[in-house]
Amino acid sequence: MLDTPRRREIEDAASALFRERGYVATSVRDIAHALDIRGPSLYAHVTSKEDVLWAIVDRAASRFERTADRALAADADPADRLAALVAAHISVITADPGEASVFVAEWRHLSGDRRQAILERRDAYERRFRDLIADGMADGTFALTDPAVAATFLLSALNGIAGWYRPEGRLAADRIADHFVDLAVRALTEVHR
Amino acid sequence: MLDTPRRREIEDAASALFRERGYVATSVRDIAHALDIRGPSLYAHVTSKEDVLWAIVDRAASRFERTADRALAADADPADRLAALVAAHISVITADPGEASVFVAEWRHLSGDRRQAILERRDAYERRFRDLIADGMADGTFALTDPAVAATFLLSALNGIAGWYRPEGRLAADRIADHFVDLAVRALTEVHR
């Protein structure tokens, strides 16, 4: 498959439909209809609906991974690194909420090796959160918790944004990120009364 | 529709299938097959797949509402009330994760008046969190935040449990609840360093 502008249009139209009605309920014909082309013409660009899903999920995973690694590269204390990681994750979602919500909600419709590959990348991505939380617990920055549970708590909260974020909504993306960073860092930080 | 034991069996089988593969990808025939009965016999008990979805979502909504109201009835400070509300929400999920995850993820496949009714009940449920957060901000218990954003943050984190919780998993339901209560209360609480 070539990475052509047409191909990208197809993936964007598919992302929007998968987000709105789900992968299973979207047909190749629906995607073609959204682009105002005939179904058979679409097959010049894609070989199957699952190929389109894979292309979207793979690209989203790469964006999450690249952005997180950049955020974690700074030499900062665990609280600041967590703030950077949370802000990075949210920036990936709000930059392309359609793609992000397909990554978050529809990856389970992949099958075979692709499903396995994404499961492993999701786990490695989540490990960035777990390891950072464990680092912060070790140096006393963070309260004692279960790093896996805390990572799941944070990622569920963050990934929820992919479902409800609308660019025209009440709050701009960077205000949402500010609030979420505060909530996330406080969630991990011991309260001294 | 009668509330018979058979009817409850049908809803439980449907919850498990809707959770596993989604509402759209599950047919009435699949539900009948899971119960080892023939499709036509199922129609003696249910009139449509959406009726089954509605019954599950309606019952789950009632459980969330009732349990939250009981948790909020105590005369306690905002932090303790939030702890009780979070623990209550998690107890509803872990008591019946199949039903809870249909409520969380599949309600959008309802149509017409039922969809509208559930949208309103979801909003009223979320308002319990928003109002409590606003109360805690007003009396200085909680850090300044946007109550709607903070409520969404918490409910996304909590509802994520419906997707990953397994009774046979590493952590018992009450340990998960303990960790989540700590994370949620800290997320709202000002850190004094």
Contacts between the chains, C-beta under 8 A, distances in Angstrom:
chain1	res1	chain2	res2	distance
A	22	B	22	6.5
A	22	B	24	5.9
A	24	B	22	5.8
A	24	B	24	4.7
A	24	B	25	4.4
A	25	B	24	4.4
A	143	B	182	7.1
A	143	B	186	6.7
A	145	B	179	5.9
A	145	B	182	6.7
A	145	B	183	6.8
A	146	B	171	7.1
A	146	B	175	8.0
A	146	B	179	5.5
A	149	B	171	6.9
A	149	B	176	6.5
A	149	B	179	4.6
A	149	B	180	7.4
A	149	B	183	8.0
A	150	B	179	7.0
A	150	B	183	6.1
A	152	B	160	6.5
A	152	B	164	6.7
A	153	B	157	4.7
A	153	B	160	7.5
A	153	B	179	7.6
A	153	B	180	6.2
A	153	B	183	5.0
A	154	B	157	7.3
A	155	B	160	7.7
A	156	B	156	5.5
A	156	B	157	4.7
A	156	B	158	7.9
A	156	B	159	7.2
A	156	B	160	2.7
A	156	B	161	7.8
A	156	B	163	8.0
A	157	B	153	4.7
A	157	B	154	7.3
A	157	B	156	4.7
A	157	B	157	4.1
A	157	B	160	7.7
A	158	B	156	7.9
A	159	B	156	7.2
A	159	B	160	7.7
A	160	B	152	6.5
A	160	B	153	7.5
A	160	B	155	7.7
A	160	B	156	2.7
A	160	B	157	7.7
A	160	B	159	7.7
A	160	B	160	7.8
A	161	B	156	7.7
A	163	B	156	8.0
A	164	B	152	6.7
A	171	B	146	7.2
A	171	B	149	6.9
A	176	B	149	6.5
A	179	B	145	5.9
A	179	B	146	5.5
A	179	B	149	4.5
A	179	B	150	7.0
A	179	B	153	7.6
A	180	B	149	7.4
A	180	B	153	6.2
A	182	B	143	7.1
A	182	B	145	6.7
A	183	B	145	6.8
A	183	B	149	8.0
A	183	B	150	6.1
A	183	B	153	5.0
A	183	B	187	4.6
A	183	B	188	7.6
A	184	B	187	7.3
A	186	B	143	6.7
A	186	B	186	5.6
A	186	B	187	5.2
A	186	B	188	7.4
A	186	B	189	6.6
A	186	B	190	7.8
A	186	B	191	5.8
A	187	B	183	4.5
A	187	B	184	7.3
A	187	B	186	5.2
A	187	B	187	3.8
A	188	B	183	7.6
A	188	B	186	7.4
A	189	B	186	6.6
A	189	B	191	5.1
A	190	B	186	7.8
A	191	B	186	5.8
A	191	B	189	5.1
A	191	B	191	6.2
A	191	B	192	7.7
A	192	B	191	7.7
A	192	B	192	5.8
A	192	B	193	7.4
A	193	B	192	7.5
